[in-house]
Amino acid sequence: MATTTNYGWTTPDDTALVKDGAAAIRTLGSSVDTTTKALNPSTTLGDIEFRSSTANTNTRLGIGTSGQVLTVSGGVPAWSTISSGGITLLSTTTLSSTATTVSSIDQTYRNLLVYVYGAQWGTADSAIGFSCNISNVVNWKSFGTSTFSSNEATQSNIYTGTQAVNNTGNNFMLLEIDNYASTVAYKTFRMQGVHLTGVSTKTQQLKIGGIQSTTAVDSITFKTEDGYTFSAGTMVIYGVK
C-alpha cells in the first residue's frame, strides 16, 4: 500500500482495486484525525503548543497565571514569575517613642528602600537618623550645598545633618541600602533628608557611605539626633529584586 510523504497515511496504490471505498476513507480519515490532534493538543483557552521530541507531535503548555512571562527552562517553553526588577512592600510602621525599630526584615531581596515621611516630635528641632543591627562600622561622607564635604566618621547612628522642624509634617527621609542581605560583602547606602517649612524655606542633605561588615542588615532603627519622642510619622520599607 502507498503512504503519504509527510505523515505516512495509508492510501491505495495506483494499481490497487478498491473493493470497499468506505473502509478506505475511514482508515485515511482516522489517520488524519490522529495526526491533527497530535499537532493541536490544546484543551483550554490560552493554551500554547510547542514541538516535542517526538516527530509530528506537539506538547500542550497550559496558560500561566497573571503577571507571569514566557521563558525557556530545560530547553522548552515555560511560564515563569518575574524574579528581578520588582519592588515589594515589606512593612509599614508608625514612628513612636524615642526610637522606632523594624526587625526581622525579609532577606530575599537585593536592595532596601526605606521612606520616612511626616515625622514629628516634641521639644525642639533635630535631625533624623538611622542605625541598623551592625554597630560602629558605618562610614559616611556628606554632600553640602555645592561641594563634597571632607568630614568622615565611623559610628552606629547616621543623621541627615539637617535640623528638621519638629512641628511640621513635611519632614521626609529616604534611605537606600544596597546588597543588604549579603553575608559575604560590605554594603553601601545613600541617605537623603528633606524638610519644608514654607514655600521659600527648605533644607536637604545627602549622605553616602558604607557598612563595613559581612553581617546581613536585618533590622533598622530611626530616631532623632537629640533623642526626642516621635509624635507622628511613618516608616515604609520596600524590598527590591
N, C-alpha and C positions, 0 to 999 in steps of 0.2 A: 504494500500500500504506500502511496505517496504521502508526504508530510509537508507542511508549510515551512518556509525558510526560517522565520524568526522564532516561532513558538512551537513548532513540531506538531501542529494539529493534523490529525489523520484525514486524508481526502482520497477519493477514488483515483486509481491510475487512469490514464487516457484510454487504455485498452480494456479496463475493467467493465464487467457487465453488472450494472447496479440492479440488484433484484429487489431491494427494499429501500426505496428512496427516503421514506420517513425515518427509518432507523439511522441511515447515514446522516441525515440532517440533525437528528437528536444527538448523535455522537459528536459531530462538529460543534453544535451549539453548546453542549456541556463543556467542551474544551475551551471555547471562547469565554463562557461564563466563569469558569475556574480561573483562567488566566487574568481576566479583567478584575476579578475580586482580589487576586493576589497583588495586582498593581494599585488597587484602591481599597486599602483595608480600613478606611475611616468609618467610624460609627457614631461620632458625636460632633456637634457644632464646634468649629475651631480646631479640629484635628489637622495634623500635618503628616504627610507621608515622606519617607526617605528610603533610598535604596539600601537593602540589607545585603549581607554577604552571599545570600542565595540568589542565583540568577532568576530574573523575571519575577522577583518577589520584593515587595516593599514592606517597610515596617511602619506601624502607626505610632505617632507621637501625640499623646493627648494634650489638649490645651493646658497651658500653665495657669498660674494664679496671677491676680492683678499686681502689676509692678515688676514682674519677672521679665527677664530678657532671654533671647535665644542665644545660646553659646554652644561650644563643642566640648564634649567630655568623652575621653576614650575613643576619639575618632568618629563619634556620631553626634548629631544634634541633641541638645538637651536644654530644658528650661532652667534658669538659674536666678537666684535673688542677687541684686546688685550688692557687692561687698566693699566697694570703695567709693569715696567721694560723698557719702551721705552724712547727714548731721542728725543726731538724735537727742531729744531732751532727756537728761538723766535725773535731774532733780530741780525742784523749786522750793526755796526756803526763805521764810521771813526773818529778817535781821532782828535780833533781840539781845538783851543783856550787854555785857561789855565785849563779848566776842561770840561770833556765830560760826559753828563748825559743821561741815558736811563730811561724814566719814564713810568708809566702805564704798568708795567711788568705783563704778564699773571699770574693769581693767581690760576690756576687749576692744578699745578704740585706740587710734593713733595719737590724736591730739585732744586737748580740752579747751573749750571756750567757756569763760565764766563772765557773766554780766552781773554787776551790782548797780541797781538803779533806785532812785527815790530814797537814798539813805539819809536818815535824820537822827540826831542825838541831842542830848541836853547840854547845858553848861556853856560851851563856847565853841568857836571854830576849831577844826582839827583836820588832819589828813587821814584818808582811808588807806588801809594797808592789808596785806595778806601774809600768811605763813602757811607752811604745809607740814606734813609729818617728818620732813627731813630738816633738821635744825642746824644752824650755824655753818652751812655750806652753800649759801646763796650769794653769789657775786653779782653786782649790778653796776650799771652806769646810767646816767640820766641825760636826756636832751633838754637843754634850756630853750629859750625863745628863739635863738638863732644859731648857736654853736654847741658843739658836743662838749659836755662838761668833763672835767678831769677827775671828778670825785669817784671813788670806788670804795666799796665796803663789802665785808663778809659778815652776814648777820642772819638771824632767823626770821625777822619781820621786815618786810619791804613796804614802804609807804609811798603814796603818789607824790608827796612833796608839796602839793597844793593845799592851801588852807581852805578846805571846803566849808561852806557856811552851814551851821548846824540846824537852822530853822527853815530850810528850803527843801523841796522835793526834787530839785533839779540836779542833785549830785549823781554822777554816773561814773562807773569804773569798768574797764574791760581788761581781762586777764587772759592771755593765751599761753598755754604750756605745751610745748612740742614733745612728742615721744615720752609722755608722762608715765606710761606703764612699763617702760623698759627696765629690765634688771641687769643690763649689760652695758648701758651707755648713759652719759650725762644728758640733762635736759636743758633746753633754752626756753626763755619766756619773754613776753612783751606785756607791759602793763601801762595803761593809759587812764589818767584820771581827769575828769572834767566837772566843773560846776559853773552854773549860771545864776547870777543874782539879779539880772536885768538885761535889757537889750544891749547895753554898752559895757556891761561888766561880766567878764568871763575869764576863766583861768583853766589851763590844761597843762599837763606834763606827761611825757613819755619816758618810761624807763625800760631798758633791756638788760637781760642778764642770763646767768646760767646757774643751774642747780647741780653742783659738782658731787653727784652721788649716783651709784647704780641702783639705789633703792627706788622702787616704784612710788609715785605720788598717789596715795590712796585717801588722803584727807586734806581739806583746805579750810582755813580759818580766816575770817575777816574781822577787823577791829579798827578803832581809831587810834591815832598815834598817842593821844593823851588818855586813853583808857576810858572814854566816855561811854555811857549806856545808849544803845540804839533804841529809838522810839518808833522807827518805821524803816522801811526799805525791804528789798527783795534780792536774793542771790539766786541766779539761774545758771545751771551747769549743763553744757551740751557736750556730747562725745562726737568726734569727727573721725570717720574712717580714713 
